[in-house]
Amino acid sequence: MQLHPVVAWEVPNSSELLRLLVGGGLTNEGEHVTWELGEKANNTAMFAMYISLLRAQGLDCSNFYGSLPVQAVEAELAKTLR
């Protein structure tokens, strides 16, 4: 894995991000979203969750602590599916 610098910005929640994506914010009216753009939107939403988790724990966002937001999603999904 190679870590790269990122721009930290106030990312809207995933529903709003997708609305902006398909509603003409990042695509043309009526245009289909490509898988590449969908993957970027997903990565952006996951990064926003990661930043939120770090901030909630009082951790510095400039460090990687070895956990990913998808782990929290998986844990909640596992609880739901029991």
C-alpha positions, 0 to 999 in steps of 0.5 A, spaced: 500 500 500 502 506 498 499 512 502 498 519 498 497 526 500 489 528 500 485 534 501 481 534 507 474 537 505 467 537 508 464 532 504 457 531 504 453 525 506 453 519 501 446 520 499 447 528 498 454 526 494 450 521 489 445 526 488 450 532 486 454 526 482 448 524 478 444 531 478 448 535 474 454 537 479 459 532 476 456 529 470 451 532 464 444 532 465 441 525 463 448 522 463 450 515 466 455 515 471 461 511 470 464 505 474 470 509 475 466 516 477 462 511 482 468 508 485 471 515 486 465 517 490 465 511 494 472 512 496 470 520 497 465 517 502 469 512 505 474 517 507 469 522 510 467 517 514 474 515 516 475 523 518 469 523 522 471 516 526 478 519 527 475 526 530 470 523 534 476 519 537 480 525 538 485 523 533 490 526 529 487 526 521 494 526 518 496 519 521 493 512 519 492 508 525 491 501 521 483 501 521 478 503 515 471 505 516 469 499 512 470 495 518 465 499 522 460 498 517 461 491 517 461 490 524 454 494 524 451 489 518 453 483 522 449 485 528 443 487 523 444 480 520 444 476 526 
